[in-house]
Amino acid sequence: MEGRRKTDYQDIASYFRSDRVIERDGEWFYYTREGTIEGPFRDRIHLMNRLDMYLKAVSSGLLVKD
């Protein structure tokens, strides 16, 4: 797949870097490779659902980098 790194896992939807997920004052956020902070989410479950959708969009080419 084009745009993937050698170190990327095959199933990127089930993988995330824990240092890109943070909780602050009861709200959850994640950082993207593009340098954005996404959130807040009310709990980790909602964050993981949205992160899964984000990763699928990135891997499909639906998101375009500036």
C-alpha positions, 0 to 999 in steps of 0.5 A, a space after each residue: 500500500 502506498 504511503 505506508 512505512 515499513 514499521 506500520 502494522 498491517 492492521 492499522 485500525 487495531 494499533 495505536 501509539 499510547 503516547 498519542 492518546 491523552 486524558 486531561 480533566 476527564 476529557 480524552 484526546 489523540 494526536 495525529 501524525 499530521 500534528 493535529 490534536 483531535 478531541 475532546 472525547 468524553 471517554 476512551 471508548 468514544 476516542 477509540 471509535 473515532 480513532 478507528 474511523 480516522 485511521 481507516 480514512 487515512 489508509 483509504 486515501 480519503 484524507 488529503 494532506 495540506 
